[in-house]
Amino acid sequence: MQRKIKKMQFGILIWLLQVSVAYCQYDTRLSTLEKKYDMRGSDKMIQGLSTISYPKLNKADKAYYLYLKANALLYLEKKDIAYKEFITSKKIYLQIDSIEKAMDINLKMSYLLISLKKNTLEYENYIAAALTYYNSSTNIHNKIKGLISIASLKINETHAKESILLFKQAMKLSEPLDNDDQKSSINNNLAVLYNERMLMPDSALYYLKKDYAYSIKIKDNYAICVNLINQASSYSKKKDIKTAIHLLNQADSIPLKQDRLEMKFYINYYKNLYYKESNDYKKAILYLEKSNLYRDSLEGEKQNLAINELHTKYKTQEKELENLQLKTNIKNNRLLLYSIILVLIVLVTISILGYKNITKKKRIAEQDRLIKIQELEKVLKNQELNNIDLMLESQEKERQNIANELHDNLGSMLATLKLNFQNLKRQKEDLDLQENKLYDKTDALLEEAYQKVRNIAHLKNLGVIGNEGLLVAVYNMAEKMSVLEKLKINVIPFGLNERLDNTIEVTLFRMIQELCTNIIKHSQATEVNIYLTQGDNTEINIIIEDNGKGFDPKTIVLKSGIGLKNMEKKVEQMGGTFTIDSIPTKGTSIIIDLPL
C-alpha cells in the first residue's frame, strides 16, 4: 500500500519517460493504437496488437510493435517480459540506424532495472550512453525530452543533485520554446526532488505552484487534483497541517471523469494521516473508514472490469463456436470424398509396405549371411594372430636359448682355449720371428671369435631381460649395430619416463631389432633415426626412418625373421596401427602407433 501511495504522491515516473515516436513513418494501425490508448489502456493496447500479424511487418514496424507492447506490459507490471521486448526492439532499431529510438529504449530499460533493484552497472551504462547521445543532439526538442527522462531516472538519494542540474539544464533549453508540457514535467520532477530527496518543501512548493497555474490554464482536472495533493504533502512536511488539509478538501471538490475512486481513496487516506499528526484521532478514524470504503469500491470496480472482460471473451468464444459449427458442416460434405481417397491411399500404402517387407526380409537374410562370413573371418584371423603369438614366443625362447648357450658354453670354451694358447706361447721361449707372428695372429683370431660370440649373446638379450627397460635396450642395440663411418643409428626419445609392461617392451624391442636388422641387410643406408614417443601414458609412437634405397611395400616379400606382415598383424592385435612409407631411392619410414 505504501508503495502505491508513493507512486501516486508525485505522479508516475514512467509517464515522464514516455517519449512518443513519430506516427507518420509507421504502419497506421500501430500509430492509431498509440494515439487511442494511454498507459491506463494497456490491456486494450495488448488486445489491439494481437490483431496485427507481427511476421508480416517490415523492420521499422516490428521495432515499433515491440516498443508499444513493452510499454503496455511495463504498465501492467509484467516487467521481465517487457524487458525482453525492449531488448529486441532496440536491436532492430539499431539495425535500421534509428539511434534516437534505441536511446529512448535505453531509458525505459533503465527504469525497469531500477524498479527491479538489480543490475546497477547495466542500467548506469544505459543512462550514460543516452546522456552522451542527447548532449550531442542538434534537435533541441529531443535533447530536452532526453534530459528530462534521464534526470527523472536519477531522482534518488545518490544522484539527487545531478538530477536537479539536468532538470535545470532542460528548463533553460525549453524557456524560449512554446512547450508548456515539458515545463510542467520539469516542475513536477523538481518538486519531487526537493520534497522527497532534498527535504526542502518550500522549494518543492515553488515548482508545484508554477505547475498548478499551467494545469488551471489547460483545464486538466486530474492534473489539478494531483498537484493539490502534492502541495498538501509539502505543507505537511512543513508541519502546516491546517493548510495541508485545506488543499486536500480543495482537491476533493474537483469533479473527475477518470480514476475518481482512486483519487478519492488517496485524498481520504492522506486526510487520515494528517489528522493523526494533529492528534485529532476522531477525524483520523473517520477518514480512515472513508478511505477503506473507497478502496473496497475500487477493488470492486476492478473485479467488475475483470468480470466484464471475461464475459466479453465468453461472447467472443460463443460466436467463434457458431462459426466453427458452420465450418464443420462444410467439412462434413467433404469428409466422404476424403474417406474414399484415404481408403485408396491405405490400399496403396499396404501394397508398398508389403513389397518393402519382402525386400527387407531378403536384405536381412543377406546381412545374416555376411555376418556369418565376417564371424568366420574373425575366427580365422584370431587363429592366425594366435599362431603369430606362438611363433614370436617360440622365437623369443629360441633367442634366449641361443644367447645363453653362446654365452655359457661356447664363450667359456673360447675363453679357456685362449688362456691355454697363451700358456703354450709362454712355455716356448725360443720362438723365431715367424712363429711369434703366427702365435700373435692366432691369439687375435681367438679374441675376435670370443668377442663376436659375446656380442651376439648380448645383442639377442639386450637390456630387455634385465632391469634397464626398452629405452636402454634400444640405446645399447644402436651402439652395437652402429659401424664407424658406415652406419650411424640415432635414438631420439620423447617421454618414456616410466617402464612399460615387460611383455610390451619385449615385443616392441624385437620389432625394432628386426627392422634395424632388415635395414642393415637390405637398405644400404648410412643413417637411421629411431623416434620413441610416449604421450600422457596413453599411447606410444615409434618411427624408424632410414636414408637407404627404399622399396615398394606392395611387392616386397620377407622370408626370414618375423616379417613385416607378421609385425603388422601383431600391432593390430595389440590395438595399434603399423604404417610403411617407402619409395624406391627415397628411403623408408615405418610408423608404429600403439595404445597403452
Secondary structure, 3 states (H helix, E strand, C coil): CHHHHHHHHCCCHHHHCCCCCCCCCCCHHHHHHHHHCCHHHHHHHHHHHHCCCHHHCCHHHHHHHHHHHHHHHHHCCCHHHHHHHHHHHHHHHHHCCCHHHHHHHHHHHHHHHHHHCCCHHHHHHHHHHHHHHHHCCCCHHHHHHHHHHHHHHCCCCCCHHHHHHHHHHHHHHHCCCCCHHHHHHHHHHHHHHHHHHCCCHHHHHHHHHHHHHHHHHHCCHHHHHHHHHHHHHHHHHCCCHHHHHHHHHHHHCCCCCCCHHHHHHHHHHHHHHHHHHCCCHHHHHHHHHHHHHHHHHHHHHHHHHHHHHHHHHHHHHHHHHHHHHHHHHHHHHHHHHHHHHHHHHHHHHHHHHHHHHHHHHHHHHHHHHHHHHHHHHHHHHHHHHHHHHHHHHHHHHHHHHHHHHHHHHHHHHHHHHHHHHHHHHHHCCCCCHHHHHHHHHHHHHHHHHHHHHHHHHHHHHCCCCCCCCHHHHHHHHHHHHCECCCEEEEEEEECCCCCCCHHHHHHHHHHHHHHHHHHHHHHCCCEEEEEEEEECCCEEEEEEEECCCCCCCCCCCCCCCCCHHHHHHHHHHCCCEEEEEECCCCCEEEEEEEEC
